[in-house]
Amino acid sequence: MRIACLLSNWCRIRSVNTPLNNDSVLYPENLQVAHDNAMNTLNLLKSEIEEKQYQERKNQIKALEAEIDDLLFLTPHSLQEIIQEGSILRHCVGSQHYIERHTQGKTTIVFIRRKEKPDMPYFTLEYRNQQVIQIQGKCNRQEVPKKIKQAVRQWQENLQHALSS
């Protein structure tokens, strides 16, 4: 098992362009700590790459932002915001599945916020193929208030009108 872990560690170290010419790198005193450090570095680099790719996507979806009555429809400024949304509202939008699909443009996550509390998650909308797929509030509450449904309907009509112009 330790040999497999050592080989795995070397692969991760090489993937972040660290030269394998130092004994402390090749044969770390604490293999688990070295492995964890290599994984953290790799994950950090992966996050940076994902965020950089997301910047292009962010520019594409900016047009989806709107203000309807006392609600704001906002697109995530970072992938971390999507994770926070899922954590605060306790639903699955913050999962790797939604983050990857949103980043790749396979679906779009839109935050619905109260105008007086623009930084506080309220509802989350999934939009795909010019259709609202789902609207979720705290803990995936079953009933979406009528006011939210009406605003979402208006938001979607405004988008369709803008696209057809």
Stockholm file with secondary structure:
# STOCKHOLM 1.0

chainA/1-165         MRIACLLSNWCRIRSVNTPLNNDSVLYPENLQVAHDNAMNTLNLLKSEIEEKQYQERKNQIKALEAEIDDLLFLTPHSLQEIIQEGSILRHCVGSQHYIERHTQGKTTIVFIRRKEKPDMPYFTLEYRNQQVIQIQGKCNRQEVPKKIKQAVRQWQENLQHALSS
#=GR chainA/1-165 SS CHHHHHHHHHHHHHHTTCCSCCHHHHSCSSHHHHHHHHHHHHHHHHHHHHHHHHHHHHHHHGGGCEEETTEEEECCSSHHHHHHHHHHHTSGGGSHHHHHHHHHTSSEEEEEEETTBTTSCCEEEEEETTEEEEEECGGGCSCCCHHHHHHHHHHHHHHHHHHHC
#=GC SS_cons         CHHHHHHHHHHHHHHTTCCSCCHHHHSCSSHHHHHHHHHHHHHHHHHHHHHHHHHHHHHHHGGGCEEETTEEEECCSSHHHHHHHHHHHTSGGGSHHHHHHHHHTSSEEEEEEETTBTTSCCEEEEEETTEEEEEECGGGCSCCCHHHHHHHHHHHHHHHHHHHC
//
